[in-house]
């Protein structure tokens, strides 16, 4: 949001009308921007994955959690190998991946 200049060069004080205009413009900009849909979090996968249900009796693998401080490629390799060993593939991988993340790994 670009705000208008409140004080002109060389002025030692700001006129009341300028402050009023500034406030009105800031409120108008805020209300226009909040009326547009702007999600703070967007899932990195489609609705199909979100709707995917794990099969009855599915036992998730014990996953090593990643906090963002280690090697992400190594974590991915370990995650995929662990999941594949217990028969977790495709859509199951995507649903399980979030369980392998913690703390700063989400940022």
C-alpha positions in Angstrom: 0.0 0.0 0.0 1.5 3.3 -1.1 0.7 6.1 1.4 0.5 9.7 0.4 3.0 12.2 1.7 1.8 13.8 4.9 4.3 16.7 5.2 5.5 18.7 2.3 9.2 19.7 2.0 9.9 22.8 4.1 6.8 22.7 6.2 7.4 22.6 9.9 3.9 21.4 10.8 1.2 19.4 9.1 -2.2 20.9 8.4 -5.3 19.3 9.9 -6.8 18.7 6.4 -3.7 16.9 5.3 -3.9 14.5 8.2 -7.6 14.0 7.6 -6.9 13.2 3.9 -4.1 10.9 4.8 -6.3 8.9 7.2 -9.2 8.7 4.7 -6.8 7.5 2.0 -5.2 4.9 4.3 -8.6 3.6 5.4 -9.8 3.4 1.8 -6.7 1.5 0.7 -7.0 -0.9 3.6 -10.7 -1.6 2.9 -10.0 -2.1 -0.8 -7.2 -4.5 -0.2 -9.0 -6.5 2.5 -12.0 -7.0 0.2 -9.8 -8.9 -2.2 -9.2 -12.5 -1.3 -5.6 -12.9 -0.2 -5.0 -16.1 1.7 -2.2 -16.2 4.2 -1.5 -19.9 3.6 -2.0 -21.8 0.4 -1.5 -25.6 0.4 1.1 -26.7 -2.1 -1.1 -29.4 -3.4 -4.5 -29.7 -5.1 -7.9 -30.2 -3.5 -7.8 -33.8 -4.8 -5.0 -34.6 -2.3 -6.8 -32.7 0.5 -9.9 -34.9 -0.1 -7.8 -38.1 -0.3 -8.7 -40.5 2.6 -6.2 -43.0 3.9 -7.4 -46.6 3.6 -8.9 -48.2 6.6 -6.2 -49.9 8.7 -3.4 -47.8 7.2 -0.5 -47.5 9.6 1.7 -44.4 9.0 5.4 -45.0 9.1 7.5 -43.6 12.0 9.0 -40.5 10.4 12.1 -38.6 11.3 11.0 -35.0 11.7 12.7 -32.1 9.9 13.0 -28.7 11.6 14.6 -26.8 8.7 18.1 -26.9 10.1 19.5 -30.0 8.5 19.9 -31.1 4.8 16.5 -31.0 3.1 17.6 -33.3 0.3 18.8 -35.9 2.8 15.4 -35.5 4.7 13.5 -36.1 1.5 15.5 -39.1 0.5 15.0 -40.6 4.0 11.3 -39.7 4.0 10.7 -41.4 0.6 12.7 -44.5 1.5 10.9 -44.9 4.9 7.5 -44.5 3.3 8.2 -46.8 0.4 9.5 -49.6 2.7 6.1 -49.7 4.4 4.2 -49.4 1.1 3.4 -45.7 1.1 3.4 -44.3 -2.4 1.8 -41.5 -4.5 -0.9 -39.5 -2.7 -0.1 -41.2 0.6 3.4 -39.6 0.4 1.9 -36.1 0.0 -0.5 -36.6 2.9 2.3 -38.0 5.1 5.0 -35.4 4.2 3.5 -32.6 6.4 3.8 -35.0 9.4 7.6 -35.1 8.8 8.0 -31.3 9.3 8.1 -29.3 12.5 8.9 -25.8 13.8 10.8 -23.6 11.3 10.5 -26.1 8.5 7.0 -24.6 7.9 8.3 -21.0 7.5 
